[in-house]
Amino acid sequence: MLQAWLNNITLDVKLAFRDRQAIFWSYVFPVFFLFLFASVFTRGRTEMVGNLLPGLLTISIMSASFFGMSVILVTMRERGVLRRYQLAPLSPWFIITSKLTSSLVISFSTLLLQLLLAKLFYKVSFVGNPGAIIFVLLLGSLTFLSLGFIIASLAENVKTAQVLGNLLFFPLMFLGGAAFPVQFLPSKLQQLAAMLPSNYLIRALSNVMNQGQSLLNTAKPLGALLLILLVAVFLAAKLFRWEAREPMPWQQKIWAAALLAVFVGAALFTHSE
Amino acid sequence: MNLTLSGNLTEIATQGTAPLFSAPALIVVRDLLKRYGDLTAVAGISFAVQRGEVFGLLGPNGAGKTTTVEILEGLRARDGGEVTVCSFDPATSAADVKRRLGVTLQATALPDKIQVREALALFARFYPRQADIAQLLKLVALEEKARSQFDTLSGGQQQRLAIALALVNDPDVVILDEPTTGLDAQARRELHQVILDLKRAGKTVLLTTHYIEEAERLCDRVAIIDHGKIIALGSPRELIAQSRGQSRIELRTTEPVPLRVLRQLPFIESVTESGGVYSLRSVDVSRALIALVKWLEVEQRELEDLHVTRPTLEDTFIELTGKRIRE
């Protein structure tokens, strides 16, 4: 089964590279975004490009998750590709883990490309430990991809998936500090911002990338991301649907509501500390 | 996969779990019940599919065919009755059933950019028992398309690929849900050939269709299903014989003949006329013909045209369900 799992992942990555649209959204667009950001916000001052990178990478991760993977998954479900998989003796975990992994491979390659170009064109130097940076990027990507998986399970069709994606993407981008520093927000909103997953990721990234801190000194945002990841993967498995025709059973809706409540509660609790 | 399965089958029968003293049916359905809210989709149907048989579920859209096969595949829960596939209950042993079953559904697809051979190789890996991909490609006549992407295939090719995918695990039972719906006549004929090849290879096939001639041509036995119930079950020949459907004699004469006179001829049950063509129904066509010809000669009437039509499965179907199946 491990061989089948690996085969499914490599094939998935291959298929993405055969699809022009996928290549555009995974590579062309993020690179364009890098240059746009760098020229608009910094006028080429390299030390500022370095400061932009945590937000920029977070935006890349979020769009790969909320617009990339979730839409692909809903399309697979709508067209009956998942149903074809369902006919084989496979569990939802097979789809969840292999899809998360293949999306992670593609998303991570996007991030590396952005980092490489930032280094080449803007001479950005990274003070942090490369291993630590990679770890944070992988953890962050997985967390948001899992959130994307939940969107895919909740959405009835591609349109609702896009709407849900936008509803998450823009608040997480603007409030989370990906588009501009959180300090620009009113203080009430800053408190909210500090609880957003995007803000945890940006903080973790600037900690290890720009300030050269160790992972241990980044434990709080990393722990928050890990918690969100675990909850999201669990929820993704609970909410998983092979086909679009059957409406979501009420048990699944209760699961979703209960976990969301636990999650918000936990976020509020850790924040008040 | 061994496509000349006669040898292989006896091998399977003598080893493993299948008891030698009886040949258990590979699919058993007893009093199956399924409701969607207020709608009863399957209202207590029973049938069994024997090893090596091609069994057809024939019925109009919405009759409950797809629901039935989806329950057999373990994709849907049932509300009542008993079901076993290869002696496993799909409700409790879905994985065991899926390992032994090959399925095509109406609403399945593959990723656009996947190649034919890639798809077959990938799905074969999901099973412990794997068929030979090259042989599968040959069976469904897709050898030349092995490296083509799914989105470049025609509807008929996609459907043949779906059948090949259903065979990647060298299944004991193949379930084909409306395999030819939406295909043109040529593609349908090609697919029929594939199914006949499966039959020749000794595969057990459960087929749903709303094409009567398809059931008649491919199936050893047919269950006619309507409103979630089986209303007739037997070989196409038996079903036709069972029906009150009679052979018809159709004739045209140079001059009109009074209907009353034709009705009085022996062995003729009823006579209708439309557009100068007389249609005579009879339970004993040969005797009726002799009587008719004798009468024509005595009366010195001249025939312009005469032919006999035998009842078809369609006649049986219309008689039983009161409707025609429309595409």
Chai-1 contact restraints between the chains, C-beta under 6 A:
chainA,res_idxA,chainB,res_idxB,connection_type,confidence,min_distance_angstrom,max_distance_angstrom,comment,restraint_id
A,A4,B,R125,contact,1.0,0.0,6.0,A-B,restraint_1
A,A4,B,F126,contact,1.0,0.0,6.0,A-B,restraint_2
A,N7,B,L122,contact,1.0,0.0,6.0,A-B,restraint_3
A,N7,B,R125,contact,1.0,0.0,6.0,A-B,restraint_4
A,L11,B,L122,contact,1.0,0.0,6.0,A-B,restraint_5
A,L15,B,P111,contact,1.0,0.0,6.0,A-B,restraint_6
A,L15,B,K113,contact,1.0,0.0,6.0,A-B,restraint_7
A,R18,B,K113,contact,1.0,0.0,6.0,A-B,restraint_8
A,D19,B,K113,contact,1.0,0.0,6.0,A-B,restraint_9
A,R79,B,A109,contact,1.0,0.0,6.0,A-B,restraint_10
A,G80,B,A107,contact,1.0,0.0,6.0,A-B,restraint_11
A,G80,B,T108,contact,1.0,0.0,6.0,A-B,restraint_12
A,G80,B,A109,contact,1.0,0.0,6.0,A-B,restraint_13
A,V81,B,A109,contact,1.0,0.0,6.0,A-B,restraint_14
A,V81,B,P111,contact,1.0,0.0,6.0,A-B,restraint_15
A,R83,B,T108,contact,1.0,0.0,6.0,A-B,restraint_16
A,R84,B,T108,contact,1.0,0.0,6.0,A-B,restraint_17
A,L87,B,V103,contact,1.0,0.0,6.0,A-B,restraint_18
A,A88,B,F126,contact,1.0,0.0,6.0,A-B,restraint_19
A,P89,B,A95,contact,1.0,0.0,6.0,A-B,restraint_20
A,P89,B,K98,contact,1.0,0.0,6.0,A-B,restraint_21
A,P89,B,R99,contact,1.0,0.0,6.0,A-B,restraint_22
